[in-house]
Amino acid sequence: MTAVRLTVAQALVRAMAAQWTLVEGERRRIFAGVWAIFGHGNVAALGEALYAARAVLPTFRAHNEQAMGHAAVAFAKASWRRRMMACTTSIGPGATNLTTAAAVAHVNRLPVLLLPGDVFATRAPDPVLQQVEDFGDGLVSANDCLRPVSRYFDRITRAEQLPSAFERAMQVLTDAAQCGPVTLALCQDVQAEAFDWPQSLFDERLWIARRPPPDERELAVAVQALRAARRPLLVCGGGVLYAEAVGALTDFCERHQVPLAETQAGKSALPGSHPLNLGGLGVTGTAAANALAVDADLILAVGTRLQDFTTGSATLFPAHRQRLVALNVQSFDACKYGALPLVADAREGLQRLSGALGDWRAEPAWTRRAQAERSRWQAVAESFTAATVAPRKLPADAQVIGAVLRAAQPSDIVVGAAGGLPGELHRHWLAGEPGGYHLEYGYSCMGYEIAGGLGVKLAQPGREVIVMVGDGSYLMLNSEIATSVRMGAKLVILLLDNGGFGCIERLQGATGNASFNNLLAPPGGAASRIDFVAHAAALGAAAVRVSDLTGLAPALAAAREADRTTLLLIETDPGLGTTAGGFWWDVAVPEVSERAEVRAARERYLQARQARTDDDP
C-alpha cells in the first residue's frame, strides 16, 4: 500500500479538500473554505498546510472568532446544509470565542467544522501560553467548553487518530438527523508531526444526502389521523428547506387544500403571496395563523423542533383538542409533545403521505376560513407597515420593514437575528423565493446579523442580501463589515437605531418593571447618540443617514446599485411594536415585589397561565 508522508495538519487539509457533494446535480467541494484567525496554536502547522492548499480550499481572514463562526453557520444554512465551512483558531480566547457560534449551529442543526488549536500532547511545555489549567483534571483544556455545543467532539493527541476522527466528523456533518457542529481539537505539537498516511485518506469521496423514507406502520397511522381530520394545519419548519422539499410541500398543500403556517426557520418555503400561506406561527406569528392553530383538529408539523415560540410555550396546540403528527428526520424532534411520529426525510415523507392520502382534502369551509383570516390579517398588517408617521415622530420597526418590503425584489434575502426585529419580520415580511428569509432565531444570538449576512452572500452571491439589525446587536459585533468590504461581498445593512435594547425595554415594561439598564439614554437623561455612519465609513462601507421613511426607498435603490457594502441608518421609536397577532409567551413575573406595577403584572401573568391550564383536560 502506497503511503503519503505529511504532517497531521497537511493530511487533514488534504482530506478536507477531497470531500465532495452534489448541488443541483453539480459536483461541488463540501468545504467552501476555512475561516482562520492565526495564533501560536495553529499558525505554524495548520497555517502552513492551508497556504499550500489555498487553490482548492481557500482561507478567509476574519476579525473576530465568533463572527467567523456565524459566517460559516450562515453559509451552511443558505446552502441548505449541502456545503459548509471550517473555522480554525489558536488555543485560549480564540477557541472559547467559538463557543457562542457553535451553540448557534447546535441549536439550529447546522454543520460547521471547528478546528481550534490545543495544548501540547507531550506536555513538555506545560502550561503553554493561554492554557487553561484544571487543578483536578490534567486532561481539560479551554476546548472542553465546546463539548456541550458540539454534535461530535474529538481531541487529536496522536497522528494515528486522525483518519477515524475525520471519518466520524464527516458522518455527523453530512447526516440530516445528526447534523450540527463538529470540533476536532488539534494539539499544536501533533499538528506538526509527520506520519505515513494511507492514500485512501485522500481519495475523493462523494457524500450523497440520505433521504430516509417513512416506516410503513408510522405512515399508516399518520394517514389514518389525517383522514379523520377536517381542519388540518401544516406547520412548516426549516427541515423543509434543508430537505429541498419546497416542491413537495407546495404540491401537498395545494392537492389537499391544507393551510400552512411558518416557523422562523421554515419561512420562505412557500411564497408569502400564496393563498394558503397564513404566515408566521406562535408568539411572533400572525393573527391568521394562530387563529387556525387554535381551532385546528390536527397539526402536521414538518421539519420543526417545536420550540416555545412556535408552540406558544406549549399552549397553542392543546393535546385534548388536536392530534399532532410530527414529520421529522430526527426521531428526537418527531416524538415531542406526544406527537404521532413520522420519521423520514421531509421530501420523501410529504410525497409518500400525499400519495397515501389520495383524494383526501381538508373541509372546504376550513380552507375558505383560512383564506378569509389571511385577508383580514393582511389588512391589519398593512396598518402597521404603512408609511404614515406623525410630524416629528419616529417610525416603528414595522414601518421600516414595510418600506423595505415595498422596495424589495423577489430574489432578495433578508437577514436578521435577535431583538424586536425577528418578531416584526416574522409577522410582516413576505418572502418571494425559497431562502429569501434568513433569521437566526433558534439561539436568538445578538451579533449574528452582519457576520451571518456575509456568510449568506458567500453562499448566494447572485442575490441581494439585506441585513436588518438593531443598534444593540450592531454594537456587539460589527467588525465583519470590514471583511465584507475587503472580500467584495457586498451587503446592504439597514441599521435601526432605537437608542439601546428597545425590545427588552418593552418586555421590561410589560412585566411591571421600571425602565432600567436597556436604553442608552436613561429616563429624563440626555440623549446618547452614537455616530454609526462615521463608524461604518471608517470600516470601509458606504454609509448614509436616512432622515425619514420617504427617504428610505431611494436610499435602498442607491445601495442596490453600489459596488460595496452600504449601511443605511434610520432612527426608530423604541416604544412601538406590532400589537396585533402573536400568542402567549411564558415569561415568569416576580411573585414578590415592592412595585405595584410588578404585582399587577404578576396577577395578569397568573390569569393568563390559568386560562391556558384550563384548556387542558
C-alpha positions in Angstrom: 0.0 0.0 0.0 1.4 3.4 -1.0 1.9 5.7 1.9 2.0 9.5 1.8 4.2 11.3 4.3 2.6 14.5 5.5 2.1 16.4 8.8 -1.1 15.9 10.6 -2.2 19.4 9.6 -1.4 18.7 5.9 -3.2 15.4 6.0 -6.3 17.0 7.5 -6.4 19.8 4.9 -5.8 17.4 2.0 -8.6 15.1 3.3 -11.0 18.1 3.6 -10.3 19.1 0.0 -11.2 15.6 -1.2 -14.8 15.7 0.1 -17.5 16.4 -2.5 -21.3 16.7 -2.7 -23.9 17.3 -5.3 -25.6 20.7 -5.6 -28.4 20.7 -8.2 -26.7 17.8 -9.9 -23.3 19.5 -10.0 -20.3 18.2 -8.1 -19.0 20.8 -5.6 -16.5 20.6 -2.8 -18.2 20.2 0.5 -15.9 22.7 2.2 -16.1 26.1 0.6 -13.3 27.4 2.6 -11.7 27.9 6.0 -12.2 30.9 8.2 -8.9 31.5 10.1 -7.5 33.8 12.8 -4.0 32.5 13.4 -2.2 32.4 16.6 0.6 30.3 18.2 -1.7 27.3 18.4 -2.4 27.0 14.7 -0.3 29.3 12.6 2.9 27.2 12.2 1.4 23.9 11.2 -2.2 24.3 10.1 -1.4 27.7 8.7 1.3 26.3 6.5 -1.0 23.5 5.3 -3.8 25.9 4.4 -1.4 28.1 2.5 -0.3 25.2 0.3 -3.9 24.2 -0.4 -5.3 27.7 -1.0 -6.2 27.0 -4.6 -8.7 24.3 -3.7 -9.5 25.2 -0.1 -9.5 29.0 0.2 -8.7 30.6 3.6 -10.6 33.7 4.7 -9.4 36.1 7.3 -11.9 37.5 9.8 -11.7 40.0 12.7 -13.5 38.0 15.4 -13.6 34.3 16.0 -17.3 34.3 17.0 -18.1 36.3 13.9 -16.3 33.9 11.6 -18.3 31.1 13.2 -21.5 32.9 12.5 -20.5 33.5 8.9 -19.7 29.7 8.5 -23.1 28.8 10.1 -25.0 31.2 7.9 -23.2 29.9 4.8 -24.3 26.3 5.6 -27.9 27.4 6.3 -28.0 29.4 3.0 -26.6 26.3 1.2 -29.3 24.0 2.6 -26.6 22.2 4.6 -25.2 20.7 1.4 -21.9 22.7 1.7 -20.2 24.1 4.7 -17.1 25.9 6.1 -14.5 25.3 8.7 -13.1 27.6 11.4 -9.6 27.5 13.0 -8.3 29.4 15.9 -5.4 29.3 18.3 -5.9 27.9 21.8 -7.3 30.0 24.7 -9.5 33.0 23.9 -9.6 32.2 20.2 -11.1 28.8 20.9 -13.5 29.9 23.6 -14.8 32.7 21.3 -16.1 29.9 19.0 -18.4 28.7 21.7 -21.3 31.0 21.0 -21.2 30.3 17.3 -21.1 26.6 18.0 -24.2 26.9 20.1 -25.9 28.7 17.3 -25.1 25.8 14.9 -26.0 23.2 17.5 -29.5 24.7 18.3 -30.2 25.2 14.6 -28.9 21.8 13.5 -26.3 23.4 11.1 -22.9 21.9 10.1 -19.6 23.7 10.8 -16.2 22.1 11.4 -14.3 23.8 14.2 -10.5 23.3 14.3 -9.2 25.0 17.4 -5.6 24.6 18.4 -4.9 22.8 21.7 -2.2 22.2 24.3 0.9 20.1 23.7 0.1 16.4 23.8 3.5 15.7 25.2 3.0 18.2 28.0 6.7 19.1 27.5 6.0 22.8 27.9 3.2 22.8 30.4 1.4 25.2 30.8 1.8 26.9 27.4 0.6 30.4 26.7 -3.2 30.7 27.1 -3.5 27.2 28.6 -6.4 26.7 31.0 -5.3 24.6 33.9 -7.7 22.5 35.9 -6.4 21.7 39.4 -8.0 18.3 39.5 -8.1 17.2 35.8 -5.0 17.1 33.6 -7.0 16.4 30.5 -9.0 19.6 30.5 -8.3 22.4 28.1 -10.2 25.5 27.0 -11.6 23.5 24.2 -13.7 21.4 26.6 -16.1 24.4 26.6 -17.0 23.3 23.1 -18.1 19.8 24.2 -21.8 20.6 25.1 -22.3 22.6 21.9 -20.7 20.0 19.5 -22.5 17.1 18.0 -19.2 15.3 17.8 -16.1 16.3 19.8 -12.6 14.8 19.5 -9.1 15.8 20.5 -6.2 14.7 18.3 -3.4 13.7 20.6 -1.7 11.2 18.2 -1.4 11.2 14.4 -3.0 7.8 14.1 -6.2 9.1 15.5 -6.9 11.5 12.6 -8.4 9.0 10.0 -11.1 7.7 12.3 -11.8 11.1 13.9 -12.2 12.7 10.4 -14.5 9.9 9.2 -16.7 10.3 12.2 -16.7 14.1 11.7 -17.8 13.8 8.1 -20.6 11.4 9.0 -22.1 13.8 11.5 -21.6 16.9 9.3 -23.4 15.3 6.3 -26.2 13.4 8.2 -29.6 15.1 8.2 -30.6 13.7 11.5 -27.3 14.2 13.4 -26.2 17.4 11.7 -24.5 20.0 13.7 -21.1 21.5 14.7 -18.1 19.2 15.0 -15.0 20.0 16.9 -11.6 18.5 16.2 -9.3 20.0 18.8 -5.7 19.8 17.4 -2.8 19.6 19.8 -0.3 22.0 18.5 2.7 19.7 18.6 0.7 16.9 17.0 -0.3 19.2 14.1 3.3 19.5 13.1 4.2 15.7 13.4 4.8 13.8 10.2 3.2 10.4 9.6 2.9 7.9 6.7 -0.8 8.1 5.7 -2.7 5.6 3.6 -3.6 7.0 0.2 -7.2 6.1 0.9 -7.5 9.1 3.3 -7.1 11.4 0.4 -9.3 9.6 -2.2 -12.1 11.8 -3.4 -15.4 11.0 -1.7 -18.9 12.0 -2.8 -21.4 12.4 0.1 -24.9 11.7 -1.0 -27.7 13.3 1.0 -29.7 10.5 2.6 -33.5 10.6 2.1 -34.9 8.0 4.6 -38.4 7.0 3.7 -41.1 6.7 6.4 -41.8 3.4 8.2 -44.9 1.9 6.6 -46.5 1.4 10.0 -45.9 5.1 11.1 -47.1 6.2 7.7 -50.4 4.2 8.1 -51.0 5.8 11.5 -50.3 9.3 10.1 -52.6 8.7 7.1 -55.4 7.5 9.4 -55.1 10.6 11.6 -55.2 12.9 8.6 -58.1 11.2 7.0 -60.1 11.7 10.2 -59.2 15.4 10.3 -61.5 18.1 8.9 -59.5 21.1 10.0 -55.8 20.4 9.5 -52.9 22.9 9.7 -49.4 22.3 8.4 -46.6 23.8 10.3 -43.6 24.4 8.0 -40.1 24.2 9.7 -36.6 24.7 8.4 -36.3 21.0 7.7 -38.5 21.6 4.6 -35.8 23.9 3.1 -32.9 21.7 4.1 -34.5 18.7 2.5 -35.2 20.6 -0.7 -38.8 19.8 -0.2 -40.3 23.0 -1.4 -42.0 21.4 -4.4 -43.3 18.5 -2.3 -44.7 21.0 0.3 -46.4 23.1 -2.3 -47.9 20.1 -4.0 -49.2 18.7 -0.7 -50.8 21.9 0.4 -52.4 22.6 -3.0 -53.5 19.0 -3.6 -55.1 18.6 -0.2 -56.1 22.2 0.4 -54.3 22.3 3.7 -53.4 25.8 5.0 -49.8 26.4 6.2 -48.1 28.4 9.0 -44.4 29.1 9.1 -41.8 28.9 11.8 -38.9 31.3 11.7 -36.6 28.7 10.1 -39.3 27.5 7.7 -40.4 30.9 6.4 -39.9 31.3 2.6 -40.6 27.7 1.7 -43.9 28.8 0.4 -44.1 32.3 -1.1 -45.6 34.9 1.1 -48.1 35.6 -1.6 -49.5 32.0 -1.7 -53.2 32.0 -0.7 -52.7 29.0 1.6 -49.8 30.7 3.4 -51.0 32.2 6.7 -47.6 33.5 7.7 -45.7 33.2 11.0 -47.0 31.0 13.8 -46.8 31.4 17.6 -45.5 34.1 19.8 -44.3 36.2 16.9 -46.9 34.9 14.5 -49.9 36.4 12.6 -53.4 36.5 13.9 -54.4 34.3 10.9 -52.0 31.5 11.6 -52.7 31.5 15.3 -56.5 31.6 14.9 -56.3 28.5 12.7 -53.8 26.8 15.0 -56.2 27.2 18.0 -59.2 25.7 16.1 -57.4 23.0 14.0 -58.2 19.4 14.8 -54.8 18.2 13.5 -51.4 19.8 13.3 -49.0 18.4 10.8 -45.5 19.7 11.9 -42.9 19.2 9.2 -39.2 19.7 9.9 -39.6 21.7 13.0 -38.2 21.2 16.5 -41.3 22.8 18.1 -39.6 25.4 20.3 -41.6 27.5 22.7 -42.1 30.5 20.3 -43.7 28.1 17.8 -46.0 26.4 20.3 -46.9 29.4 22.4 -44.9 28.0 25.4 -46.6 24.6 24.8 -50.2 26.0 24.9 -51.1 26.7 21.3 -51.8 23.0 20.5 -54.0 21.6 23.4 -53.5 17.9 23.4 -57.1 17.1 24.1 -58.4 19.1 21.1 -55.8 18.3 18.5 -53.7 15.4 17.2 -50.1 16.3 16.4 -48.3 14.5 13.6 -44.6 15.3 13.5 -42.8 14.5 10.3 -39.0 14.9 11.0 -35.8 13.2 10.0 -34.7 13.2 13.7 -36.8 11.0 16.0 -35.9 13.2 19.0 -38.0 16.0 17.4 -40.7 13.7 15.9 -41.7 12.5 19.4 -42.1 15.8 21.2 -45.4 16.7 22.9 -46.7 13.2 22.5 -46.9 13.5 18.7 -47.6 10.7 16.3 -44.0 10.4 14.9 -43.4 10.1 11.2 -39.6 9.8 11.0 -38.4 10.5 7.4 -36.8 13.0 5.1 -39.3 15.9 4.6 -39.5 15.5 0.9 -39.9 11.7 1.0 -42.3 11.9 3.8 -44.6 14.5 2.2 -44.6 12.7 -1.1 -45.4 9.4 0.5 -48.0 10.9 2.8 -49.7 12.7 -0.1 -49.8 9.6 -2.3 -51.3 7.5 0.5 -54.0 10.2 1.2 -55.2 10.1 -2.4 -58.0 12.5 -3.0 -58.5 13.4 0.7 -58.9 17.1 1.3 -59.4 19.5 4.2 -63.0 20.5 4.7 -63.8 23.3 2.1 -65.2 25.6 4.8 -61.9 25.3 6.7 -59.9 26.3 3.6 -62.2 29.2 3.0 -61.9 30.4 6.5 -58.1 30.2 6.2 -58.2 32.5 3.2 -60.6 34.9 5.0 -58.4 35.0 8.0 -55.4 35.7 5.8 -57.2 38.6 4.1 -58.2 40.1 7.4 -54.6 39.8 8.7 -53.2 41.5 5.6 -55.4 44.5 6.2 -54.3 44.7 9.8 -50.7 44.2 9.0 -50.8 47.0 6.4 -51.9 49.4 9.1 -48.7 48.7 11.0 -46.4 48.8 8.0 -47.9 51.8 6.3 -45.6 54.8 5.8 -47.8 57.3 7.8 -45.8 58.9 10.6 -46.9 62.0 12.5 -44.6 65.0 12.1 -41.5 65.0 14.3 -42.3 61.4 15.3 -40.0 58.4 14.7 -41.3 55.4 12.8 -41.8 51.9 14.2 -39.7 49.0 13.2 -42.7 47.6 11.3 -43.0 50.7 9.2 -39.3 50.4 8.2 -39.9 46.8 7.3 -42.9 47.8 5.2 -40.8 50.4 3.3 -38.0 47.8 2.7 -40.5 45.2 1.5 -42.1 47.6 -0.9 -38.7 48.3 -2.4 -37.5 44.7 -2.4 -37.3 42.2 -5.3 -38.5 38.6 -5.1 -34.9 37.2 -5.1 -33.7 39.4 -2.2 -32.7 37.7 1.1 -33.4 39.5 4.4 -31.1 38.5 7.3 -31.8 39.1 11.0 -31.4 37.6 14.4 -32.2 39.0 17.8 -34.2 41.7 19.5 -37.6 43.0 18.3 -36.9 42.7 14.5 -37.4 38.9 14.3 -40.9 39.3 15.7 -41.8 42.1 13.3 -40.2 40.3 10.3 -41.9 37.0 11.1 -45.3 38.8 11.0 -44.7 41.2 8.2 -42.0 40.0 5.7 -43.4 38.3 2.6 -40.6 36.2 1.1 -40.6 35.9 -2.7 -38.3 32.9 -3.2 -37.0 30.0 -1.0 -34.2 31.2 1.2 -35.4 34.8 1.0 -35.9 34.9 4.7 -32.8 34.1 6.8 -33.4 34.6 10.5 -31.3 33.1 13.3 -34.0 32.7 16.0 -33.2 29.3 17.4 -30.4 30.8 19.6 -31.6 34.4 19.1 -28.0 35.5 19.0 -27.2 39.2 19.1 -24.3 39.9 16.8 -25.1 37.3 14.3 -26.7 39.6 11.7 -23.7 41.2 9.9 -21.4 38.2 10.0 -24.3 36.0 9.1 -25.1 38.2 6.2 -21.6 37.8 5.0 -22.0 34.0 5.1 -25.2 34.2 3.2 -23.7 36.4 0.5 -20.8 33.9 0.0 -23.4 31.1 -0.4 -25.7 33.2 -2.7 -23.5 35.7 -4.5 -26.2 36.4 -7.2 -28.8 37.6 -4.7 -29.1 40.8 -2.9 -28.6 40.4 0.9 -30.3 42.9 3.1 -29.2 42.8 6.7 -31.6 44.3 9.2 -30.0 44.9 12.6 -30.7 47.0 15.7 -28.2 49.3 17.2 -27.7 46.9 20.2 -26.7 44.0 18.0 -24.6 46.3 15.8 -22.5 47.4 18.8 -22.0 43.9 19.9 -20.4 42.6 16.7 -19.8 44.7 13.6 -16.2 44.0 12.6 -17.1 41.9 9.6 -18.3 45.0 7.8 -14.6 45.5 7.1 -14.3 41.8 6.0 -17.2 42.1 3.6 -15.6 45.2 2.0 -12.2 43.6 1.7 -13.7 40.4 0.1 -16.0 42.3 -2.2 -19.1 40.6 -0.7 -21.5 43.4 -0.9 -24.2 43.7 1.8 -27.0 46.2 2.3 -27.1 46.8 6.0 -30.2 48.6 7.4 -29.4 49.8 10.9 -32.4 50.7 13.0 -31.3 52.9 15.9 -33.8 52.9 18.7 -31.3 54.0 21.3 -30.5 50.7 23.0 -32.2 47.4 23.7 -35.7 48.5 22.7 -37.2 45.0 22.6 -36.2 44.1 26.1 -37.2 47.6 27.3 -40.7 46.8 26.1 -40.6 43.4 27.8 -39.3 45.0 30.9 -42.3 47.4 31.0 -44.8 44.6 30.2 -43.6 42.7 33.3 -44.2 45.8 35.5 -40.5 46.7 35.9 -39.1 50.2 35.8 -37.1 51.3 32.7 -33.6 50.2 33.7 -30.3 49.4 32.0 -31.7 48.9 28.5 -31.7 52.3 26.7 -28.6 54.4 26.1 -30.4 57.5 27.3 -32.0 56.8 30.8 -35.4 58.3 31.5 -35.0 62.0 31.9 -31.4 61.8 30.8 -29.7 63.4 27.9 -29.7 61.5 24.6 -26.6 59.4 23.9 -26.4 59.0 20.2 -23.6 57.2 18.5 -22.3 58.2 15.1 -22.9 54.9 13.3 -22.5 56.5 9.9 -18.9 57.6 10.7 -18.2 54.2 12.3 -19.3 52.2 9.3 -17.5 54.5 6.9 -14.3 54.0 9.0 -14.7 50.3 8.4 -14.8 50.9 4.6 -18.5 50.8 3.9 -20.6 53.5 2.2 -22.8 54.9 4.9 -25.9 57.2 4.8 -28.2 58.6 7.4 -31.9 58.3 6.2 -33.9 61.0 7.9 -37.4 59.5 7.4 -39.4 56.8 5.7 -39.8 58.8 2.5 -36.0 58.8 2.0 -35.7 55.0 2.5 -36.8 53.8 -1.0 -34.3 56.0 -2.9 -31.5 55.1 -0.4 -32.2 51.4 -0.9 -32.2 51.8 -4.7 -28.8 53.5 -4.5 -27.5 50.9 -2.1 -28.6 48.2 -4.6 -26.5 49.8 -7.3 -23.5 50.3 -5.1 -20.3 48.3 -5.6 -19.6 47.8 -1.9 -21.3 47.2 1.4 -23.6 50.1 2.2 -25.1 50.9 5.6 -28.3 52.9 5.9 -29.1 54.3 9.3 -32.6 55.2 10.4 -33.8 56.1 13.8 -36.9 54.3 15.2 -39.1 54.5 18.2 -38.1 52.0 20.9 -41.6 52.0 22.4 -43.5 50.9 19.3 -44.2 47.4 18.3 -46.9 45.4 16.4 -49.7 44.9 19.0 -51.8 42.6 16.7 -51.1 38.9 16.1 -48.8 36.9 18.3 -49.6 34.4 21.0 -48.9 34.0 24.7 -45.3 33.6 25.8 -44.5 32.3 29.3 -42.2 34.9 30.8 -42.3 34.5 34.6 -43.0 37.6 36.6 -41.7 38.0 40.2 -44.0 36.6 42.8 -43.0 39.2 45.4 -42.1 42.9 44.7 -42.3 46.3 46.3 -43.5 47.7 43.0 -47.3 47.8 42.5 -46.7 47.6 38.7 -44.9 44.3 39.2 -47.6 42.9 41.4 -50.2 43.8 38.9 -48.2 42.2 36.1 -47.9 39.1 38.3 -51.7 38.9 38.6 -52.1 39.3 34.8 -49.5 36.5 34.3 -51.2 34.1 36.7 -54.6 34.8 35.0 -53.0 34.1 31.6 -51.3 31.0 32.8 -54.5 29.7 34.4 -56.5 30.4 31.2 -54.1 28.1 29.3 -54.2 25.5 32.1 -58.0 25.4 31.9 -57.6 24.5 28.2 -56.0 21.2 29.3 -58.2 18.2 30.4 
